[in-house]
Amino acid sequence: VQLQASGGGLVQAGDSLRLSCAASGRTLSSYAMGWFRQAPGKEREFVAGIRWSGGRTYYADSVKGRFTISRDNVKNTVYLQMSSLIPEDTAVYYCAARIVTNLKYAYWGQGTQVTVSS
């Protein structure tokens, strides 16, 4: 599975931003997709996930109610809609994929920088 993330940028606190992750190379019905982020000096953390088949979603507590993960079956693209952004959301965001029967995300896209100014 090849993953291509895009959509990062510089925004102000309170703004919204949508990240995209285009997937190719495999049929995705047996995969789950996720967004992770890594802030400077911190470990990479899980942000949100979605099962391609069925669309069940998962969120980190820090983004619940502000971020929404979704998928487009036609475009093979996963989105992360981020609203009410705060400076603590500043990080490099990565999309990833895993086979649903494996808890480990084995496929990663390149990161996209999100910077939220106060």
C-alpha positions in Angstrom: 0.0 0.0 0.0 1.4 3.4 -1.0 0.1 6.4 0.9 0.4 10.1 0.0 -0.5 12.7 2.6 -1.3 16.3 1.8 -3.1 19.3 3.1 -1.0 20.6 5.9 -0.3 24.3 6.5 0.0 27.2 8.8 -3.3 28.3 10.4 -4.4 30.3 13.4 -6.0 28.9 16.6 -9.6 28.2 16.0 -9.3 27.6 12.3 -10.0 24.4 10.5 -7.9 22.3 8.1 -8.4 19.1 6.2 -5.7 16.5 5.6 -5.9 14.0 2.8 -4.3 10.6 2.4 -4.5 9.0 -1.0 -4.0 5.2 -0.9 -3.0 3.0 -3.8 -1.6 -0.4 -4.5 -4.0 -2.7 -2.8 -7.7 -3.3 -2.3 -8.4 -1.6 1.0 -11.4 -3.4 2.2 -9.2 -5.5 4.6 -7.4 -2.5 6.0 -7.7 0.1 8.7 -6.4 3.5 8.2 -5.0 5.9 10.8 -3.7 9.3 11.3 -0.8 9.9 13.7 1.2 13.0 14.7 4.5 13.8 16.1 5.3 17.2 17.7 8.9 18.4 18.2 10.5 16.6 21.1 7.6 14.2 21.6 6.8 10.7 20.6 4.5 9.9 17.7 0.9 9.5 18.9 -2.3 8.1 17.5 -4.9 10.7 16.5 -7.7 8.9 14.7 -8.5 5.7 12.8 -11.1 4.2 10.6 -11.8 0.7 9.3 -12.2 0.8 5.5 -14.9 -1.7 5.5 -17.8 -0.5 7.7 -16.3 2.8 8.5 -15.9 2.4 12.2 -13.9 5.3 13.7 -11.6 5.8 16.6 -10.2 8.9 18.2 -7.7 10.0 20.7 -9.3 11.8 23.6 -7.3 14.9 22.8 -9.1 15.4 19.5 -12.6 13.9 20.1 -15.2 16.4 19.1 -12.8 18.5 17.1 -11.4 16.1 14.5 -13.3 13.8 12.1 -11.8 11.0 10.1 -13.6 9.8 7.0 -13.0 7.9 3.8 -14.0 8.1 0.1 -14.3 4.6 -1.4 -14.2 5.9 -4.9 -11.1 8.1 -4.5 -9.4 5.6 -2.1 -8.7 8.6 0.1 -8.9 9.1 3.8 -9.5 12.5 5.3 -8.9 14.1 8.6 -11.1 17.2 9.1 -9.6 19.2 11.9 -11.6 22.0 13.6 -11.1 24.3 16.5 -7.4 23.9 16.1 -5.2 24.8 19.1 -1.4 25.4 19.2 -1.0 22.0 20.8 -2.1 20.4 17.6 1.1 21.6 15.9 2.9 18.5 14.6 3.9 16.5 11.6 0.9 14.4 10.7 1.3 11.0 9.1 -1.3 8.6 7.6 -0.8 4.9 8.0 -2.5 1.6 7.1 -2.7 -1.8 8.7 -4.4 -5.0 7.9 -7.4 -5.2 10.3 -6.2 -8.5 11.8 -2.8 -6.9 12.7 -2.6 -4.2 15.3 0.6 -2.8 13.9 0.5 -0.1 11.2 2.8 -1.5 8.5 2.4 1.2 5.8 3.2 4.8 6.2 3.0 7.9 4.1 5.2 10.9 4.3 4.3 13.5 6.9 2.6 16.8 6.3 3.3 19.7 8.7 0.5 21.4 10.5 1.3 24.5 12.4 -1.2 26.3 14.6 -0.4 29.8 15.7 -1.9 31.4 18.8 
